[in-house]
Amino acid sequence: ASTVFGDGAPKAKLLLIGEAPGADEDRIGRPFVGRCGKLLDKMLAAIHVNRPDCYITNVLPWRPPGNRTPTDEEIAVCLPFLKRQIELIEPDYLLLLGGIALNSISRTRGKWLEYQINEKKKAHVLATYHPSYLLRSSSQKSKVWVDLLRLKKKMDEETV
């Protein structure tokens, strides 16, 4: 097993946070490179966001044995590292992918939240379904499309 750190632009406006690396990510050492990564690239391209302009990471930097769901203890150990990554990048937007990235995703999916990065900086936070979930449940793609359009609209408004 390899450690899969984040990948992308060091001062990205958009930071995406997934759950944990899958088999392909574990082998290659980069987040979102397998089927999920291809789908994520298409999702970003659909709202005219280039992946190299983003920063992508996971809550856990390693693949849990048997690809099981990360435990609360594993998440607790990794959270300080994730928070530090967010502090270093200082993104304007966080897109949380999946239930581990934001526990009660069905209740908060599609709603804007805020994350206090430091005394001076807040990030706009939006949660949506993980690409791996969409590969299994394509009926949910329309909900994610709505979320992505919401993200694009907010990013466009802030650029003006």
Backbone as CSV, one residue per row, in Angstrom:
resi,resn,N_x,N_y,N_z,CA_x,CA_y,CA_z,C_x,C_y,C_z
1,ALA,0.841,-1.193,0.000,0.000,0.000,0.000,0.876,1.242,0.000
2,SER,0.463,2.211,-0.788,1.226,3.450,-0.819,0.402,4.571,-0.204
3,THR,1.074,5.638,0.188,0.383,6.812,0.701,0.015,7.679,-0.491
4,VAL,-1.232,8.089,-0.532,-1.723,8.906,-1.639,-2.022,10.292,-1.091
5,PHE,-1.103,11.220,-1.335,-1.317,12.593,-0.892,-2.159,13.310,-1.926
6,GLY,-2.420,14.571,-1.683,-3.187,15.358,-2.626,-2.411,15.594,-3.910
7,ASP,-3.132,16.095,-4.891,-2.547,16.316,-6.204,-3.205,17.553,-6.812
8,GLY,-2.390,18.422,-7.398,-2.967,19.559,-8.098,-2.256,20.858,-7.805
9,ALA,-2.953,21.953,-8.095,-2.394,23.301,-7.964,-2.234,23.676,-6.492
10,PRO,-1.032,24.131,-6.092,-0.780,24.439,-4.685,-1.599,25.605,-4.131
11,LYS,-2.098,26.488,-4.976,-2.953,27.586,-4.498,-4.290,27.578,-5.250
12,ALA,-4.868,26.389,-5.354,-6.113,26.200,-6.098,-7.273,26.947,-5.442
13,LYS,-8.166,27.465,-6.272,-9.394,28.090,-5.768,-10.383,27.024,-5.299
14,LEU,-10.318,25.852,-5.959,-11.245,24.755,-5.661,-10.473,23.546,-5.149
15,LEU,-10.845,23.096,-3.951,-10.237,21.903,-3.363,-11.323,20.839,-3.244
16,LEU,-11.056,19.661,-3.797,-12.007,18.554,-3.739,-11.506,17.531,-2.728
17,ILE,-12.402,17.046,-1.893,-12.028,16.071,-0.872,-12.876,14.817,-1.033
18,GLY,-12.200,13.702,-1.300,-12.871,12.412,-1.398,-12.748,11.652,-0.085
19,GLU,-12.996,10.340,-0.150,-13.005,9.542,1.064,-11.654,8.905,1.340
20,ALA,-11.262,7.993,0.474,-9.990,7.280,0.631,-9.595,6.748,-0.743
21,PRO,-8.302,6.511,-0.968,-7.874,5.997,-2.273,-8.454,4.608,-2.565
22,GLY,-8.722,4.350,-3.840,-9.131,3.017,-4.273,-7.908,2.246,-4.748
23,ALA,-8.128,1.118,-5.384,-7.032,0.258,-5.829,-6.115,0.954,-6.832
24,ASP,-6.693,1.629,-7.822,-5.887,2.318,-8.846,-5.055,3.436,-8.220
25,GLU,-5.698,4.189,-7.323,-5.012,5.294,-6.654,-3.864,4.770,-5.793
26,ASP,-4.121,3.669,-5.120,-3.118,3.038,-4.266,-1.909,2.606,-5.091
27,ARG,-2.178,2.053,-6.254,-1.111,1.562,-7.129,-0.307,2.719,-7.727
28,ILE,-1.002,3.769,-8.173,-0.351,4.872,-8.881,0.146,5.962,-7.926
29,GLY,-0.499,6.079,-6.756,-0.071,7.068,-5.770,-0.644,8.460,-5.970
30,ARG,-1.753,8.547,-6.726,-2.433,9.835,-6.954,-3.931,9.657,-6.734
31,PRO,-4.625,10.689,-6.227,-6.063,10.552,-6.010,-6.863,10.608,-7.312
32,PHE,-7.958,9.877,-7.340,-8.908,9.902,-8.452,-8.262,9.663,-9.818
33,VAL,-7.688,8.487,-10.006,-7.086,8.153,-11.299,-7.805,7.018,-12.037
34,GLY,-8.607,6.228,-11.343,-9.301,5.099,-11.982,-10.587,5.540,-12.661
35,ARG,-11.586,4.658,-12.652,-12.888,4.965,-13.263,-13.533,6.183,-12.600
36,CYS,-13.391,6.270,-11.266,-13.937,7.435,-10.539,-13.263,8.718,-11.000
37,GLY,-11.954,8.645,-11.211,-11.195,9.809,-11.651,-11.618,10.282,-13.028
38,LYS,-11.867,9.333,-13.918,-12.325,9.689,-15.270,-13.686,10.375,-15.208
39,LEU,-14.556,9.840,-14.356,-15.875,10.451,-14.191,-15.746,11.840,-13.559
40,LEU,-14.881,11.962,-12.565,-14.668,13.260,-11.928,-14.139,14.279,-12.935
41,ASP,-13.199,13.872,-13.783,-12.679,14.765,-14.829,-13.806,15.259,-15.729
42,LYS,-14.722,14.348,-16.107,-15.861,14.725,-16.957,-16.790,15.686,-16.227
43,MET,-17.000,15.427,-14.924,-17.857,16.291,-14.117,-17.291,17.707,-14.062
44,LEU,-15.980,17.800,-13.841,-15.333,19.121,-13.775,-15.357,19.807,-15.137
45,ALA,-15.052,19.048,-16.183,-15.038,19.612,-17.540,-16.419,20.149,-17.921
46,ALA,-17.468,19.493,-17.437,-18.838,19.907,-17.754,-19.152,21.307,-17.219
47,ILE,-18.437,21.724,-16.158,-18.642,23.083,-15.634,-17.424,23.967,-15.947
48,HIS,-16.656,23.554,-16.931,-15.498,24.313,-17.429,-14.430,24.548,-16.362
49,VAL,-14.171,23.512,-15.557,-13.104,23.559,-14.568,-12.052,22.543,-15.000
50,ASN,-10.802,22.993,-15.111,-9.720,22.087,-15.478,-9.159,21.435,-14.229
51,ARG,-9.034,20.129,-14.271,-8.514,19.409,-13.111,-7.163,19.950,-12.630
52,PRO,-6.217,20.265,-13.529,-4.918,20.772,-13.047,-5.016,22.088,-12.263
53,ASP,-6.133,22.811,-12.411,-6.319,24.060,-11.672,-6.864,23.819,-10.256
54,CYS,-7.297,22.593,-9.988,-7.874,22.231,-8.690,-6.826,21.519,-7.840
55,TYR,-7.175,21.291,-6.604,-6.367,20.430,-5.739,-7.311,19.345,-5.258
56,ILE,-6.870,18.095,-5.355,-7.720,16.968,-5.001,-7.021,16.119,-3.946
57,THR,-7.758,15.797,-2.881,-7.201,14.973,-1.820,-8.296,14.075,-1.255
58,ASN,-7.953,13.292,-0.261,-8.912,12.418,0.407,-8.814,12.612,1.911
59,VAL,-9.865,12.215,2.616,-9.836,12.260,4.073,-8.715,11.338,4.572
60,LEU,-8.653,10.127,4.019,-7.597,9.174,4.359,-6.574,9.112,3.233
61,PRO,-5.278,9.192,3.548,-4.270,9.120,2.480,-3.861,7.691,2.120
62,TRP,-4.564,6.689,2.645,-4.256,5.304,2.297,-5.554,4.546,2.085
63,ARG,-5.453,3.420,1.411,-6.616,2.581,1.121,-6.881,1.660,2.307
64,PRO,-8.080,1.718,2.887,-8.395,0.805,3.983,-8.379,-0.655,3.504
65,PRO,-7.941,-1.588,4.360,-7.901,-3.001,3.970,-9.248,-3.477,3.427
66,GLY,-9.205,-4.180,2.303,-10.427,-4.683,1.686,-11.328,-3.585,1.156
67,ASN,-10.775,-2.377,1.041,-11.520,-1.213,0.540,-12.751,-0.912,1.401
68,ARG,-12.670,-1.284,2.685,-13.796,-1.041,3.584,-13.922,0.452,3.882
69,THR,-15.043,0.819,4.491,-15.264,2.205,4.897,-14.284,2.553,6.015
70,PRO,-13.662,3.728,5.952,-12.744,4.125,7.023,-13.452,4.186,8.379
71,THR,-12.749,3.809,9.432,-13.314,3.855,10.778,-13.246,5.288,11.323
72,ASP,-14.031,5.550,12.366,-14.003,6.865,13.017,-12.601,7.174,13.541
73,GLU,-11.912,6.143,14.055,-10.556,6.329,14.590,-9.591,6.732,13.480
74,GLU,-9.691,6.063,12.322,-8.816,6.401,11.189,-9.060,7.839,10.730
75,ILE,-10.320,8.215,10.682,-10.674,9.571,10.263,-10.112,10.581,11.267
76,ALA,-10.257,10.292,12.558,-9.774,11.195,13.611,-8.266,11.398,13.516
77,VAL,-7.530,10.322,13.206,-6.070,10.407,13.070,-5.691,11.282,11.880
78,CYS,-6.450,11.206,10.794,-6.092,11.898,9.550,-6.602,13.333,9.463
79,LEU,-7.619,13.661,10.262,-8.229,14.982,10.167,-7.255,16.150,10.333
80,PRO,-6.322,16.107,11.298,-5.373,17.233,11.410,-4.551,17.450,10.136
81,PHE,-4.190,16.378,9.441,-3.418,16.492,8.195,-4.273,17.118,7.095
82,LEU,-5.539,16.715,7.030,-6.456,17.277,6.039,-6.662,18.771,6.301
83,LYS,-6.883,19.123,7.574,-7.080,20.533,7.926,-5.839,21.355,7.567
84,ARG,-4.666,20.772,7.775,-3.420,21.476,7.447,-3.295,21.683,5.933
85,GLN,-3.673,20.672,5.146,-3.657,20.823,3.688,-4.552,21.989,3.275
86,ILE,-5.745,22.066,3.874,-6.680,23.142,3.552,-6.070,24.494,3.925
87,GLU,-5.414,24.561,5.089,-4.766,25.810,5.515,-3.678,26.251,4.539
88,LEU,-2.902,25.294,4.053,-1.794,25.624,3.147,-2.284,26.090,1.781
89,ILE,-3.350,25.487,1.294,-3.850,25.814,-0.045,-4.749,27.057,-0.010
90,GLU,-5.477,27.243,1.072,-6.419,28.359,1.218,-7.382,28.480,0.032
91,PRO,-8.137,27.431,-0.249,-9.067,27.510,-1.379,-10.261,28.416,-1.065
92,ASP,-10.941,28.864,-2.103,-12.179,29.625,-1.921,-13.367,28.678,-1.789
93,TYR,-13.215,27.477,-2.364,-14.313,26.507,-2.399,-13.811,25.120,-2.033
94,LEU,-14.636,24.406,-1.257,-14.380,22.993,-0.958,-15.551,22.211,-1.536
95,LEU,-15.246,21.192,-2.336,-16.283,20.299,-2.829,-16.040,18.950,-2.162
96,LEU,-16.971,18.555,-1.299,-16.837,17.310,-0.553,-17.529,16.196,-1.324
97,LEU,-16.782,15.133,-1.587,-17.303,14.033,-2.391,-17.547,12.818,-1.511
98,GLY,-18.802,12.548,-1.227,-19.141,11.336,-0.492,-19.397,11.535,0.985
99,GLY,-19.949,10.503,1.574,-20.417,10.538,2.956,-19.337,10.665,3.995
100,ILE,-18.148,10.144,3.725,-17.081,10.244,4.715,-16.590,11.685,4.786
101,ALA,-16.517,12.332,3.640,-16.074,13.723,3.604,-17.066,14.623,4.349
102,LEU,-18.301,14.254,4.351,-19.310,14.990,5.118,-20.367,13.990,5.564
103,ASN,-20.335,13.646,6.851,-21.101,12.497,7.328,-22.564,12.435,6.925
104,SER,-23.330,13.463,7.160,-24.766,13.378,6.861,-25.048,13.954,5.479
105,ILE,-24.466,13.344,4.462,-24.500,13.928,3.117,-25.909,14.109,2.558
106,SER,-26.824,13.193,2.834,-28.148,13.316,2.228,-28.885,14.556,2.738
107,ARG,-28.610,14.949,3.989,-29.272,16.139,4.526,-28.595,17.429,4.085
108,THR,-27.308,17.385,3.831,-26.592,18.619,3.520,-26.150,18.699,2.067
109,ARG,-26.371,17.642,1.294,-25.998,17.656,-0.119,-26.676,18.841,-0.806
110,GLY,-25.885,19.593,-1.567,-26.456,20.678,-2.347,-26.691,21.971,-1.593
111,LYS,-26.336,22.021,-0.297,-26.509,23.256,0.478,-25.143,23.876,0.750
112,TRP,-25.056,25.188,0.655,-23.792,25.865,0.923,-23.529,25.931,2.423
113,LEU,-22.311,25.575,2.800,-21.842,25.693,4.178,-20.579,26.540,4.142
114,GLU,-20.059,26.871,5.317,-18.789,27.611,5.373,-17.799,26.856,6.220
115,TYR,-16.536,26.964,5.850,-15.454,26.364,6.633,-14.444,27.465,6.941
116,GLN,-14.167,27.665,8.216,-13.207,28.685,8.640,-11.799,28.099,8.520
117,ILE,-11.038,28.564,7.527,-9.689,28.051,7.290,-8.713,28.620,8.312
118,ASN,-8.779,29.925,8.498,-7.946,30.607,9.497,-8.678,31.889,9.906
119,GLU,-8.027,32.758,10.677,-8.711,33.965,11.160,-9.254,34.823,10.018
120,LYS,-8.535,34.852,8.907,-8.893,35.766,7.817,-9.714,35.126,6.707
121,LYS,-9.662,33.810,6.587,-10.194,33.173,5.376,-11.246,32.104,5.675
122,LYS,-12.350,32.201,4.918,-13.393,31.179,4.952,-13.499,30.586,3.555
123,ALA,-13.912,29.336,3.489,-14.169,28.706,2.194,-15.655,28.370,2.115
124,HIS,-16.219,28.480,0.920,-17.582,28.029,0.664,-17.509,26.516,0.490
125,VAL,-18.403,25.795,1.143,-18.370,24.331,1.126,-19.658,23.787,0.528
126,LEU,-19.495,22.856,-0.408,-20.641,22.178,-1.010,-20.350,20.686,-1.012
127,ALA,-21.335,19.894,-0.622,-21.172,18.441,-0.612,-22.022,17.826,-1.721
128,THR,-21.494,16.773,-2.312,-22.252,16.028,-3.314,-21.871,14.555,-3.224
129,TYR,-22.472,13.744,-4.062,-22.187,12.315,-4.047,-20.816,12.009,-4.633
130,HIS,-20.208,10.956,-4.150,-18.895,10.504,-4.621,-19.054,9.880,-6.011
131,PRO,-18.079,10.103,-6.907,-18.163,9.493,-8.242,-18.354,7.967,-8.214
132,SER,-17.781,7.277,-7.228,-17.943,5.813,-7.171,-19.414,5.442,-6.935
133,TYR,-20.122,6.277,-6.174,-21.543,6.061,-5.939,-22.322,6.246,-7.241
134,LEU,-21.908,7.229,-8.036,-22.579,7.483,-9.316,-22.361,6.345,-10.304
135,LEU,-21.190,5.705,-10.229,-20.924,4.567,-11.112,-21.863,3.404,-10.778
136,ARG,-22.260,3.319,-9.503,-23.189,2.259,-9.069,-24.651,2.681,-9.190
137,SER,-24.927,3.973,-9.050,-26.305,4.493,-9.034,-26.427,5.659,-9.999
138,SER,-26.474,5.359,-11.281,-26.475,6.437,-12.278,-27.716,7.320,-12.182
139,SER,-28.761,6.843,-11.509,-29.974,7.655,-11.352,-29.710,8.915,-10.523
140,GLN,-28.610,8.941,-9.763,-28.280,10.098,-8.917,-27.476,11.171,-9.662
141,LYS,-27.084,10.881,-10.912,-26.244,11.828,-11.656,-26.906,13.184,-11.824
142,SER,-28.232,13.200,-11.970,-28.916,14.485,-12.168,-28.776,15.371,-10.926
143,LYS,-28.778,14.768,-9.733,-28.610,15.535,-8.498,-27.210,16.149,-8.450
144,VAL,-26.209,15.372,-8.857,-24.833,15.871,-8.851,-24.678,16.983,-9.886
145,TRP,-25.345,16.838,-11.014,-25.298,17.880,-12.050,-25.830,19.197,-11.479
146,VAL,-26.932,19.137,-10.730,-27.499,20.322,-10.088,-26.465,20.920,-9.116
147,ASP,-25.801,20.064,-8.341,-24.776,20.531,-7.400,-23.621,21.213,-8.135
148,LEU,-23.180,20.604,-9.220,-22.062,21.170,-9.987,-22.431,22.519,-10.597
149,LEU,-23.667,22.632,-11.083,-24.118,23.917,-11.636,-24.174,24.973,-10.534
150,ARG,-24.572,24.551,-9.337,-24.605,25.469,-8.187,-23.186,25.955,-7.875
151,LEU,-22.223,25.041,-7.920,-20.815,25.393,-7.690,-20.326,26.372,-8.752
152,LYS,-20.595,26.051,-10.015,-20.153,26.916,-11.114,-20.743,28.318,-10.993
153,LYS,-22.039,28.387,-10.683,-22.715,29.683,-10.545,-22.041,30.525,-9.462
154,LYS,-21.761,29.916,-8.318,-21.138,30.647,-7.206,-19.719,31.087,-7.587
155,MET,-18.965,30.190,-8.232,-17.608,30.536,-8.658,-17.619,31.673,-9.682
156,ASP,-18.590,31.638,-10.607,-18.710,32.688,-11.619,-19.080,34.032,-10.995
157,GLU,-19.997,33.996,-10.018,-20.430,35.227,-9.342,-19.263,35.881,-8.617
158,GLU,-18.425,35.065,-7.986,-17.310,35.567,-7.181,-16.190,36.131,-8.065
159,THR,-16.111,35.657,-9.321,-15.039,36.100,-10.221,-15.325,37.477,-10.789
160,VAL,-16.609,37.795,-10.910,-17.043,39.063,-11.529,-16.591,40.252,-10.700
